[in-house]
Amino acid sequence: MDHTDHTAAIRTFVVEEFLPDVRHEDLDLGYDLIANGVIDSLGLLKLIAWLEDTFDVPVDDVELNPDSFRTVIAINAFVSAALETTAVRLS
């Protein structure tokens, strides 16, 4: 099972794709990306596609909840849970 902390990669992606004028270290990991208008519905689709490609997360097999994508911390928890679910199914 992969319990790696992916927050650095997630933060980098969010900043590069949605906040180009913000330095990586200035994005608080608990900043609400949805409530603050950083990620809209189209951005959410882009984020989910990136998660699938980057972390090999089978998003189709996982329950999607907008709260899972509100913050970098929540996205990291989503990735970890999805990877753990996949690992359990494969064992």
C-alpha positions in Angstrom: 0.0 0.0 0.0 1.2 3.5 -0.9 0.9 5.9 2.1 3.1 8.5 0.4 2.3 12.1 1.1 1.4 13.6 -2.3 0.6 17.1 -1.1 3.7 18.7 -2.8 2.8 17.3 -6.2 -0.9 18.3 -5.8 0.1 21.8 -4.6 2.4 22.2 -7.6 -0.3 21.1 -10.0 -2.9 23.4 -8.5 -0.6 26.4 -8.5 0.6 25.8 -12.1 -2.8 25.1 -13.5 -5.1 27.5 -11.5 -2.9 30.0 -9.6 0.0 31.0 -11.9 0.6 34.2 -10.0 1.0 32.4 -6.6 4.2 30.8 -5.3 3.9 27.2 -4.4 4.8 27.8 -0.8 2.2 30.6 -0.5 -0.7 28.2 -1.2 -2.0 27.1 2.2 -2.7 23.3 2.2 -6.1 24.0 3.9 -7.2 26.8 1.5 -10.7 26.1 0.1 -10.1 25.9 -3.6 -13.8 25.5 -4.5 -15.3 28.1 -2.2 -12.7 30.6 -3.2 -13.3 30.1 -6.9 -9.9 28.6 -7.7 -11.4 25.4 -9.1 -14.7 25.4 -10.9 -16.6 22.4 -12.4 -14.3 22.4 -15.5 -11.3 22.7 -13.3 -12.5 19.8 -11.2 -12.6 17.6 -14.3 -9.1 18.6 -15.2 -7.9 17.9 -11.6 -9.6 14.5 -11.6 -8.1 13.6 -15.0 -4.6 14.6 -13.7 -5.1 12.5 -10.5 -6.0 9.5 -12.7 -2.9 10.0 -14.9 -0.4 10.9 -12.2 -1.3 8.5 -9.4 -3.1 5.8 -11.4 -6.2 6.4 -9.3 -9.2 4.6 -10.9 -11.6 7.5 -10.3 -14.5 5.5 -11.9 -14.3 3.1 -9.0 -14.4 5.7 -6.3 -17.2 7.7 -4.9 -16.7 11.4 -6.0 -17.7 14.0 -3.5 -16.8 17.7 -4.0 -15.5 17.9 -0.4 -12.8 15.5 -1.5 -11.3 18.3 -3.7 -11.8 21.4 -1.6 -8.2 21.6 -0.3 -4.8 20.1 -1.1 -5.1 18.2 2.2 -8.5 16.8 1.1 -7.2 15.9 -2.4 -4.2 14.1 -0.8 -6.6 12.1 1.5 -8.7 11.2 -1.5 -5.7 9.9 -3.4 -4.5 7.9 -0.4 -7.9 6.4 0.1 -8.4 5.6 -3.6 -5.0 3.9 -3.7 -5.7 2.0 -0.6 -9.1 0.8 -1.9 -7.4 -0.3 -5.1 -4.7 -2.2 -3.2 -7.3 -4.0 -1.1 -9.2 -5.0 -4.2 -6.1 -6.3 -5.9 -5.0 -8.4 -2.8 
